[in-house]
Amino acid sequence: MDERHEDERNARERKKRNIAIALVLGGLVLLFFLMTMVRLGGHVAEWFD
């Protein structure tokens, strides 16, 4: 029974770690997107004229 408890605890910890990694990656994607938009400014629409 103790081994089963350890497996469940490890699974919970792994899930929390995976969620934290996903949030960090999502934050980096958002940061890079915002940095790109700031650097490009409003000139993106001019490319398609």
Secondary structure, 3 states (H helix, E strand, C coil): CHHHHHHHHHHHHHHHHHHHHHHHHHHHHHHHHHHHHHHHCCCCHHHHC
